[in-house]
Amino acid sequence: MSLNTLADLMSAISVKSVPDAATVTLENNTPPDWGAVVVRAGCQFVYKDGTSYLDGPKDVYVPSGQSITLRADQKKCVKVHRLGAVVRVPNQNDQPVGIEQTAPDGKCWAYPVYQLIPASHVAEAELLAAPRAMEIVKSR
């Protein structure tokens, strides 16, 4: 096979390739001294055609500084995703956290990344019950 033919073949393959199925990544960016660990996670991917797929919920172990990636099962346009997790902190009740995002008109979700971080604000009653409150925010 000549180089020209190989180059032509590679060009044709890259033009016709289909992107991977959408993913959602959750990074645990809580302070390490909190000991916060994501112990359960899942994500529902809702496609443009109205069908959906649920990756999880599943038992996981994601300490501070690590991440988990959840995947759609098809290479279709994801219009909505719902990410949920349970976080365990020593000497506190498990904390459920989550976020739902809808893509803007004419757009599809591809590979968003979210961060689990200390909550920016909480109700006073929550602060007393869970002094190390957390939230999920969009990173990129």
C-alpha positions as CSV (number, residue, x, y, z in Angstrom):
1,M,0.0,0.0,0.0
2,S,1.5,3.4,-1.0
3,L,1.7,6.3,1.5
4,N,-0.8,8.2,-0.5
5,T,-3.3,5.4,-0.3
6,L,-2.7,5.0,3.4
7,A,-3.1,8.7,4.0
8,D,-6.3,8.7,1.9
9,L,-7.6,5.8,4.0
10,M,-6.8,7.4,7.3
11,S,-8.4,10.6,6.2
12,A,-11.6,8.7,5.2
13,I,-11.7,6.9,8.5
14,S,-11.3,10.1,10.6
15,V,-14.0,11.9,8.6
16,K,-16.5,9.0,9.1
17,S,-15.7,8.2,12.7
18,V,-18.4,8.7,15.3
19,P,-17.6,10.3,18.6
20,D,-17.8,8.2,21.7
21,A,-20.9,8.1,23.7
22,A,-21.4,11.0,26.2
23,T,-19.8,10.8,29.6
24,V,-20.2,12.7,32.9
25,T,-17.3,13.0,35.2
26,L,-17.5,13.8,38.9
27,E,-14.3,15.0,40.6
28,N,-14.1,14.8,44.4
29,N,-12.4,18.2,45.2
30,T,-13.3,18.2,48.9
31,P,-10.5,19.0,51.4
32,P,-8.6,15.8,52.1
33,D,-8.8,16.3,55.9
34,W,-12.6,16.0,55.6
35,G,-12.3,12.3,54.7
36,A,-15.2,12.7,52.3
37,V,-15.7,9.7,50.0
38,V,-18.2,9.3,47.2
39,V,-19.7,5.8,48.0
40,R,-22.5,5.6,45.5
41,A,-23.0,7.3,42.1
42,G,-25.2,7.2,39.0
43,C,-26.2,9.3,36.0
44,Q,-29.3,9.2,33.9
45,F,-28.7,10.2,30.3
46,V,-31.8,11.5,28.5
47,Y,-31.5,11.4,24.7
48,K,-33.0,13.9,22.2
49,D,-35.5,11.3,21.1
50,G,-36.8,11.0,24.7
51,T,-35.3,7.6,25.5
52,S,-32.9,7.3,28.4
53,Y,-30.2,5.2,30.0
54,L,-29.1,5.0,33.6
55,D,-25.5,4.2,34.4
56,G,-25.8,3.1,38.1
57,P,-26.5,3.8,40.8
58,K,-23.5,1.8,41.8
59,D,-21.2,1.4,44.8
60,V,-18.0,3.2,44.3
61,Y,-15.0,4.5,46.3
62,V,-13.9,8.0,45.2
63,P,-11.8,9.8,47.9
64,S,-10.7,13.4,47.6
65,G,-8.5,14.0,44.6
66,Q,-10.0,11.2,42.5
67,S,-12.9,11.1,40.0
68,I,-15.5,8.8,38.5
69,T,-16.8,8.8,34.9
70,L,-20.3,7.6,34.1
71,R,-21.2,6.7,30.5
72,A,-24.2,6.8,28.2
73,D,-24.9,3.5,26.4
74,Q,-25.4,5.0,22.9
75,K,-23.7,7.5,20.6
76,K,-26.8,9.7,20.5
77,C,-27.5,13.3,21.4
78,V,-27.8,13.7,25.2
79,K,-30.1,16.6,26.0
80,V,-30.4,16.1,29.8
81,H,-28.3,14.4,32.4
82,R,-29.0,13.8,36.0
83,L,-26.0,13.1,38.2
84,G,-26.5,11.8,41.7
85,A,-24.1,10.6,44.4
86,V,-23.9,9.7,48.1
87,V,-21.0,11.1,50.0
88,R,-19.8,9.6,53.3
89,V,-17.9,11.8,55.8
90,P,-16.7,10.4,59.1
91,N,-19.0,11.1,62.1
92,Q,-21.8,12.4,59.8
93,N,-24.8,10.9,58.1
94,D,-24.4,10.1,54.4
95,Q,-25.1,13.1,52.2
96,P,-27.0,12.8,48.9
97,V,-25.9,15.3,46.3
98,G,-27.0,15.8,42.7
99,I,-27.3,18.1,39.7
100,E,-29.5,18.1,36.6
101,Q,-28.4,19.9,33.5
102,T,-30.2,20.5,30.2
103,A,-28.3,21.3,27.0
104,P,-29.1,24.6,25.3
105,D,-31.3,24.5,22.2
106,G,-29.4,23.0,19.2
107,K,-26.7,21.5,21.5
108,C,-26.0,18.1,23.0
109,W,-24.0,17.2,26.1
110,A,-20.7,15.5,25.3
111,Y,-18.1,15.3,28.2
112,P,-19.1,17.6,31.1
113,V,-17.0,17.6,34.3
114,Y,-18.4,18.4,37.7
115,Q,-16.8,19.0,41.0
116,L,-17.8,17.9,44.5
117,I,-16.8,20.8,46.7
118,P,-17.6,22.3,50.1
119,A,-21.1,24.0,49.9
120,S,-20.9,27.7,49.3
121,H,-24.0,28.3,51.5
122,V,-26.3,26.1,53.6
123,A,-29.3,26.6,55.8
124,E,-28.5,27.0,59.5
125,A,-30.3,23.7,60.4
126,E,-28.3,21.9,57.7
127,L,-25.0,23.4,59.0
128,L,-25.8,22.0,62.5
129,A,-26.7,18.6,61.1
130,A,-23.9,18.3,58.5
131,P,-21.1,20.7,59.3
132,R,-19.2,19.5,56.3
133,A,-21.9,20.2,53.7
134,M,-21.1,19.6,50.0
135,E,-22.5,20.5,46.6
136,I,-21.8,19.6,43.0
137,V,-20.9,22.4,40.6
138,K,-20.1,22.4,36.9
139,S,-16.4,22.6,36.3
140,R,-16.1,22.5,32.5
